[in-house]
Amino acid sequence: MKRLFSAVFGALIFVLAVSPHPALGEPLAIKNHSPVWFGLLFPTSDAASAAQRGEWKSRLDTDYSNIYFIGKENGWQYAFDMELAQVSLDVRYGIADGLEAGMEQPFFHMGGGFLDSPVMAYHNVFGFPAYNGELEAPRNHFLYQIVHGTREWNGASPHTVFNGDTALWLKQEIYRGDGSAASAKLLAQVPTASTTVGMGNGAWEWGVMAMVDQALEMWEISAATGYFNPVAINRGEGYALNGYYYWEAALVRSLPGRCSVIAQLTNATSPYASDTPELFRRQWQALTIGFRHIMESGKKIEISLTEDLSFSAPDFTIHAGVEF
């Protein structure tokens, strides 16, 4: 069913993309909080248009995820049962016509949380299945552990704020028309986080993306695809990672009162090798539904809910963001 949904959504995106009525779209700033992606470069959703020459832009994003991810396979044992809060500061500057430089710095906080019972009730109301063992697990419990053979990877302690690795980028507009834009984006992630607390990977990472924005009267579209190389992860055990592919598409529907509703689908192949557990190698796929309001001052306020479609975690993520 999830594959069918993805195929239908992708076909709809293609039909809209080739429509002859271009204008600008913008996706929600979605983050990937799957436990096996902690510390790896994963692109925050972005519009194709770049900041104007001499223009500063900034945004503040807050995400809260409920995570349950436990299993044992191929000599690996992993146990994540927690809630994760992330606050990210995004700053960008137009250094030339159509050329933007930017930086994103995330901060994380983990704990047992408080949403386990509401999540169970939410699943029961809508008939969603629980993860294996989730119903029997202690409520509001904290676990963070990966064991490979006899070696345990470094993990984070609860109720502590950690900084993540710093992402940097250059975005170059290839085309900008009457409300349409296409661009290329080169990204790097600097290993500024500590691998001993389980939030960094200890390696420089890089990636490249292509992005297109355009609109169709009251509808807008944003689409992106890319390739990323996380190189390796080292948290007490050095482990080589593969490059992965990413694609994303968002539909934006304008509403009265400077508001819009957004539906967004995000996909990424796994960077983990064939000797890892199946859940590590599963394609990450998520659906996001959200709202955006543009104030008269030009500030943008958005809120959204992301639901994991790959059944690998997180169960869901609540997002709120402000763009200045």
N, C-alpha and C positions, 0 to 999 in steps of 0.2 A: 504494500500500500504506500509506503514511504517513497519507494522508487517511482511508483506511478505518479504520485504527487509531484515529485521533483521533475519528472519528464514533462508533465502538463504545464508546470510553472515555467520551465525553460522554453517550451514552445511558445507560450504566451509572450515571454520576454523577447524572443526573436521576432515575432510578428510586430510587436510595438517598435522594436529597434529599426526596422526597415520602413516604417511609416514616413511619409514625406512632410511631416509637420514638426520641425525641430524646435526645442527650447530647453531650458535648464532643469535638471533634476539633482537631488542630493540624498544620499542614503543616510540611515541612522548609524551612529558610531558604535558598531558592535564589536565586542571583545570575545575571545575564545577562552573559557575558563575550564576546559577539560583538564583534569589533573596531569595527564601525560604531556600536555603542552606548556605546563608551568615553566617560565624562563625562556621559551623559544620565541623567535620572531614570528609573529602572526599579525598581518596587517589590520589596523583599525580601518573600518570602512570610511571612504573619502570621496568627495566630489572630484570630477575631472578638472574643473576650473581652478586656476591658481590665483593666489593673492596678487593684487595689482602692484605695480612698481612703487616701492616706498610704503606699502600698506602693511601694518601689523594686524594679525588675527590671533585670537586665543580662544580656547574653550576648556571647560572643566567638566569631566565626566565621572559619574559615580555608578558603580555596578555592584549588585549583590546577588550571589549565586548559592543555591542549595546543591550540595554535591554528595553523591553516594556512589562509590566505585570500588568494589571489592571482588577479589578473585585469586585464583592460583592456577598456573599453567606453565608448562615448558621450563620448569626450574625457577619461575618468577612467582613471588607473592606480593600482592599490592592491596592496600587498605586505605581508602579515603572516605571518611564520613565526617562532614563538616560544613560550615558555611563560610564563604569567602567574600570580603568586601574589597573593592578596588577603587581608588581615586586616581585619576590621570589628568595631568596638565599638558595641554597641547598648545604650542606656540609656533607660529609661522610668519614669514616675512617675504614680501615680493622684492627680490633683488634685481630683477630686470623685467621687461615686458614678457609676460607669459612664463616667467621662471620663478619658482618659489622654493625656499629652504625652510625646513621645519624640524621640530624636535618634540617628542612625547616622552614624559617621565611618569611611570606608574608607581603607586604605593599600595601595599596590600596589608590586610588584617584578617586573621583566621580565628575561628572558634567553633564551639559546639552549636552556637546559634539558638534559634527559638522557633524555627519554621517546620520542624518535623511533623508535628501533629496537624497543623494547617495543610501541609502538603498531602498527607494521607487522606484528609477530608476532601481536598480538591480532586485527588485521583478517584476517590469513591463516587463523587458527584458526577464526574464526566466519564467514568468507566475506564480510566487509563490504568494500565498495568503498573505494578511496582517493580523496582529492580530486584534481582535475586537477593533474598535475605534482608531486604529493607524493612519489611513489616516486623521481623523479629529483632532488629537491631535496637539498642538502647536509644531512647529519644534524646536529642540535643547532645549527642556524643561527639567527641573530637578524635579523629584518627588521621595520621599522615605517615604512610610507610610504604617503601618499596624495597623488597629483598630479592636479590638476584644470586641464586646459589647460596653461598655462605656470606655474601657481602650485602650489607644494608646501606642503601643510599641515604645521604643526608636529608633530613626533613625539617620542616618549620615547626616552631613552638607556637602554641595558641596565645591569643591576647597580646600579641606584639605587632608593631608596625614595621614592615620591611619595605625597602625600596627595590623595585625591579630594574632590569636592564634598560638602558636608555636607547630609544629608537631615533634615528636621524634620517632625513630624506631630502632629495631634490626632485621637484616635479616640474616638467616642461610641457607646456601646452603645445600640441601639434596642430590643432585647429580650434578656432573660436569664431562662431558665426552669430547669427541673430538668435541668441538664446540656446546655442549648442556649443559643446566643447568636447575635445578629445585630447588626451595627454598620456605621457609616459612618466613613470615614477620609479626612481632608484632608491632603495632603502638599505640601511645598515643598522645593526643593533650592537651597541657597545657593551661589553660585559662589566657593567658597573655594579651589579648586584652580587651578593655573597652566595657562593655555591654551598657554603656550610649550613645555610638556613633554608636551602631547598627552593630558592626563588630565582636563581640565575643558572646559566648553563656553562659559564666559563669560557666561551668562545665568541669571536666575532662572527656575526651572521650577515647575510645579504639577500636581497631579493629584487625583483623587477616586476612592474605591473603596467598594464594598459587599461585605461579607463575611458568611458564614453558617457556623456550626459545629454539628454534631449527630452523634449516634452511634446505632448499631443493634446493641444487645447487645455482641458482641465486635468489631463493626466501627464505625469512626468516619469521618466525612466532614468535609471543610473545602472550601469553594468561595468564589471571589472573582471580581469583575469590576470594571473601572474604565476611566477615560479620563484620558490624560496629555498635557500640552502642553509639550514641550521648548523651544519658542519658536524657538531658533536655535543655531547652533554657529559659533564664531569661533576658528580656529586658523591665523591668517595669511590666511584668507579667510572673510568673513562669509557664512553660508549659512542661509537660512530653512528651518525644519523644520515639518512638519505635526503635528497631534495624532495620537495613536495609541490603539488600544483593546487591552485586556489582559483575559485571563481565565485562571483556574487552578482546578484541582480536585485534591484529594488523598484517597486512601483509606488508612485506618490500621487495621491488624489487630493486636489485642492478643495477646501471647504470654505464656507463663508467665515468672515471674521479673522482673516490672516492665519487660518489653521489648515492643516493637512493631515491625512492619514497615510501611513506607509506600511507596505507589506514587503518583506525582504527575505531572500533565501541565500544562505551562505554554505559553501562546500569547500572541503580541503582533503586531499589524500594524506595518508599518514607518512611521517618521516621514519618510522620504526621498521626494522628489518624483520625477516620472516621467522627468526628464532624467538621473537617476543610474543606475548599473549595476543589472542585474537582481538581483544578489546583495544590494545595498543595500536593494532594495524587497521582498525576499522576507519573508513572514511568518515570524517566529522561533518555533520550536516545539521543545520539549525534553521528554524523559521522564526522570524521576528515580526511582530505587529506593534506599531507605535503611532504616536501623535506628535506633531510639531506645531508650535505657535510662534509667529514672528511678531515681535513688538514693534510699535511705531519707531522706536529708537534703532531698530535693525537687529536687536538681540534675538537669538533663537533659543527657545526652550523646548525640550523634547523629553518624552517618557516612553518606554517600550517594555515589552516582555518577550524574551527569547526562549523558545522551547527546543530542546534537543530532539532531533528526528532520528539520530543514529542509535539511540538507546545506549549511549556509552557514558554520559555525564558531561556537564552538569544537568540536573533535572530541568532547571529553568534559571534564567537570569533576569533580574529587574534592573532597568537602566534609566538614569536621569542625567541630562546634560544641558549645559548652557554654553552658547557660543557668543562671544563678545564682539 
